[in-house]
């Protein structure tokens, strides 16, 4: 958790980061997938984003995320959710 705290401080995040060493949340959100790297298969986490409100309601999810443009798309969805 020390690395999480350092990263959070460096990025100046106003929220907590979580750790999931037992992969409970990963399984709940179904993000552990069979992946291939250089022809070899292994289990890994599929890059995903979930927009969850303060009440814990899932409003939107993005799977197989590509970084370019993703932040803007998520921020727009969060702003729309916040304006409701």
NUGU-649149 format. One record per residue (C-alpha): x, y negated, z negated; residue number from 1. Coordinates in steps of 0.02 Angstrom, whole numbers, plus 50000, padded with zeros to 5 digits. Each point is the difference from the previous one (the first is absolute). Example, Ala and Ser with C-alpha at 12.3 -4.5 7.8 and 13.67 -1.06 7.14 Angstrom:
<tizas>
50615, 50225, 49610, 1;
50069, 49828, 50033, 2;
</tizas>
This chain:
<tizas>
50000, 50000, 50000, 1;
50150, 49886, 49982, 2;
50018, 49992, 50189, 3;
49815, 49955, 50015, 4;
50021, 49858, 49875, 5;
50154, 49932, 50090, 6;
49911, 50007, 50168, 7;
49845, 49916, 49926, 8;
50106, 49861, 49926, 9;
50100, 49975, 50159, 10;
49842, 49988, 50106, 11;
49912, 49895, 49866, 12;
49846, 50112, 50006, 13;
49859, 49941, 49884, 14;
49938, 50180, 49979, 15;
50060, 50164, 49930, 16;
50077, 50138, 50104, 17;
49960, 50182, 49968, 18;
50101, 50159, 50004, 19;
49925, 50167, 50046, 20;
50132, 50134, 49965, 21;
49868, 50138, 49985, 22;
49921, 49942, 50165, 23;
49826, 49989, 49921, 24;
49954, 49838, 50091, 25;
50084, 50059, 50159, 26;
49888, 50153, 50000, 27;
49845, 49899, 49955, 28;
50030, 49883, 50148, 29;
50057, 50143, 50112, 30;
50163, 49919, 50053, 31;
50116, 50150, 49987, 32;
50017, 50067, 50176, 33;
50109, 50115, 50102, 34;
50127, 49891, 50089, 35;
50135, 50032, 50128, 36;
50172, 49922, 50002, 37;
50128, 50052, 50129, 38;
49897, 50155, 50037, 39;
49992, 50056, 49819, 40;
49837, 50006, 49905, 41;
49981, 49941, 49821, 42;
49865, 49935, 49885, 43;
50001, 49811, 49977, 44;
49892, 49851, 49967, 45;
49903, 49926, 50145, 46;
50019, 49811, 49992, 47;
49828, 49937, 49952, 48;
49917, 49847, 49925, 49;
49842, 49996, 49897, 50;
49899, 49844, 49961, 51;
49921, 50025, 49828, 52;
49902, 49866, 49909, 53;
50016, 49956, 49815, 54;
49860, 50123, 49960, 55;
50094, 50143, 50081, 56;
49893, 50012, 50156, 57;
50093, 50049, 50159, 58;
49951, 49879, 50137, 59;
50120, 50040, 50141, 60;
50142, 50117, 50040, 61;
50135, 50001, 50131, 62;
50088, 50163, 50045, 63;
50160, 50027, 50099, 64;
50046, 49819, 49968, 65;
50122, 49910, 50113, 66;
50084, 49854, 49914, 67;
49989, 49870, 50138, 68;
49843, 49896, 49975, 69;
49935, 50110, 49860, 70;
50021, 49873, 49861, 71;
49897, 49870, 50092, 72;
49861, 50126, 50032, 73;
49994, 50052, 49817, 74;
50003, 49819, 49939, 75;
49856, 49956, 50116, 76;
49896, 50146, 49935, 77;
50042, 49952, 49820, 78;
49949, 49820, 50031, 79;
49835, 50057, 50077, 80;
49968, 50112, 49850, 81;
50043, 49859, 49880, 82;
49876, 49882, 50087, 83;
49852, 50117, 49970, 84;
</tizas>
